[in-house]
């Protein structure tokens, strides 16, 4: 028995990692699913920050002219977004990619398809809603300020307490 186990490597353990199970909405809707809006916003804020900072480094960290930052914002939103996708961790689907926290080193990411289109559309919507000048001024105060403007605030997708109407209102709606 001892001679057999001396030279043989231990048997390899296999680990199965399933791909996320996407709902019909997650597969087919042209809009970002509500459960992923906060992650998407964080990714958009990261990409805008990266692109604006890169443009400022090219001009010696000086403030950009309006025409330049408008062009950078357009380019930020029109990029490919192919490095983003969805993975599942402990039964919860999360967007994953640059600027988002790594949730799990071993997971299967579903990318491509509608994810890049959704991110681009949401980015253009954020820029349109806030305006290029406000986004750029906020960027000049730092990455945290830009994330706060785009993602948190009262109407932001990452705002705390976005659980909906209070329970009594819900109960009343169900009675109608």
C-alpha positions in Angstrom: 0.0 0.0 0.0 2.8 2.5 0.9 4.6 1.9 -2.4 1.5 2.8 -4.4 0.8 6.1 -2.8 4.4 7.5 -2.7 4.8 8.6 -6.3 1.2 9.2 -7.4 -0.1 12.7 -7.2 -3.4 13.2 -5.3 -6.5 12.9 -7.5 -7.5 16.2 -9.0 -10.6 17.8 -7.5 -13.0 19.1 -10.1 -15.1 22.1 -9.5 -18.2 22.9 -11.4 -19.2 26.5 -11.8 -22.5 27.1 -13.5 -23.3 30.0 -15.8 -25.8 32.5 -14.4 -29.5 31.6 -15.2 -30.8 34.7 -16.8 -34.5 35.6 -16.8 -36.3 36.5 -20.1 -36.0 40.2 -19.2 -32.3 39.8 -18.6 -31.9 38.0 -21.9 -34.1 40.1 -24.2 -35.0 43.5 -22.7 -33.2 46.5 -24.3 -33.1 48.1 -20.9 -30.8 47.4 -18.0 -32.6 45.1 -15.5 -33.5 47.1 -12.3 -31.5 44.7 -10.1 -28.3 45.7 -12.0 -28.8 49.5 -12.3 -26.5 50.3 -9.4 -23.7 48.1 -10.7 -24.2 49.6 -14.2 -24.1 53.1 -12.9 -20.8 52.4 -11.0 -19.3 51.0 -14.2 -20.4 54.1 -16.2 -19.0 56.5 -13.6 -15.7 54.6 -13.6 -15.5 54.7 -17.4 -16.3 58.4 -17.6 -13.8 59.1 -14.9 -11.1 57.1 -16.7 -11.7 58.8 -20.1 -11.8 62.3 -18.7 -8.6 61.7 -16.6 -6.8 60.3 -19.6 -7.8 63.4 -21.7 -6.6 65.7 -18.9 -3.2 63.9 -18.7 -2.8 64.6 -22.4 -3.1 68.4 -21.8 -0.9 68.4 -18.7 -3.8 67.9 -16.1 -5.3 71.3 -17.1 -9.1 71.7 -17.3 -10.4 70.6 -20.7 -12.2 73.0 -23.1 -16.0 72.4 -23.4 -15.7 71.0 -26.9 -13.0 68.5 -25.6 -14.9 67.2 -22.6 -18.1 66.9 -24.6 -16.2 64.8 -27.2 -14.7 62.7 -24.4 -18.1 62.0 -22.8 -19.5 61.0 -26.2 -16.6 58.7 -26.7 -17.0 57.3 -23.2 -20.6 56.3 -23.7 -20.1 55.1 -27.3 -17.3 52.7 -26.5 -17.8 49.0 -26.9 -18.5 48.0 -23.3 -17.5 44.4 -24.2 -15.5 43.9 -21.0 -18.7 43.9 -18.9 -21.0 41.1 -18.3 -23.1 39.3 -15.6 -22.1 36.7 -13.2 -23.9 35.0 -10.3 -22.6 34.9 -6.7 -24.6 33.2 -4.0 -27.8 33.3 -6.1 -27.5 37.0 -6.8 -26.7 38.3 -10.3 -24.1 41.1 -10.5 -22.6 43.1 -13.2 -18.8 42.6 -13.4 -16.0 44.4 -15.3 -13.5 47.2 -14.9 -14.3 49.6 -12.0 -16.6 47.1 -10.2 -15.5 45.1 -7.2 -14.4 41.6 -7.9 -17.0 39.5 -6.2 -15.7 36.0 -7.0 -12.4 34.9 -8.6 -14.0 31.7 -10.0 -17.2 32.5 -11.8 -18.7 32.3 -15.2 -19.5 35.6 -16.8 -22.1 36.1 -19.5 -21.0 39.0 -21.7 -21.8 40.4 -25.1 -25.4 40.3 -26.3 -27.4 43.2 -25.0 -25.1 44.1 -22.1 -22.9 46.6 -24.1 -25.9 48.2 -25.7 -27.6 48.6 -22.3 -24.6 50.2 -20.8 -24.1 52.6 -23.7 -27.8 53.6 -23.6 -27.7 54.1 -19.9 -24.5 56.1 -20.1 -26.0 58.4 -22.8 -29.1 58.8 -20.6 -27.0 59.8 -17.6 -25.0 62.4 -19.5 -28.2 63.7 -21.1 -30.0 64.0 -17.8 -27.1 65.6 -15.9 -25.5 67.6 -18.7 -21.9 67.5 -19.9 -20.9 70.6 -17.9 -22.2 69.4 -14.6 -20.6 65.9 -15.1 -17.2 67.5 -16.0 -17.3 70.0 -13.1 -18.1 67.1 -10.7 -15.3 65.0 -12.2 -12.9 67.8 -11.4 -13.8 67.3 -7.7 -12.8 63.6 -7.8 -14.1 60.1 -8.6 -16.2 59.9 -5.4 -18.0 63.1 -6.3 -18.8 61.8 -9.8 -20.1 58.4 -8.4 -22.2 60.4 -5.9 -23.7 62.6 -8.7 -24.5 59.8 -11.1 -25.3 56.9 -8.8 -26.4 57.9 -5.4 -28.3 61.1 -4.6 -32.1 61.1 -4.3 -32.9 59.6 -7.7 -29.7 57.6 -8.2 -29.9 53.8 -8.8 -27.7 53.2 -5.8 -29.6 55.4 -3.4 -30.4 53.6 -0.1 -34.0 53.0 0.8 -35.2 52.5 -2.7 -37.6 49.7 -1.5 -40.7 51.4 -2.9 -43.8 52.7 -1.2 -44.4 51.9 2.5 -46.2 48.7 3.3 -49.6 50.2 4.2 -49.7 51.8 0.7 -48.9 48.5 -0.9 -51.6 46.8 1.1 -54.1 49.4 0.0 -53.0 49.0 -3.7 -53.6 45.3 -3.4 -57.2 45.8 -2.2 -58.0 48.0 -5.2 
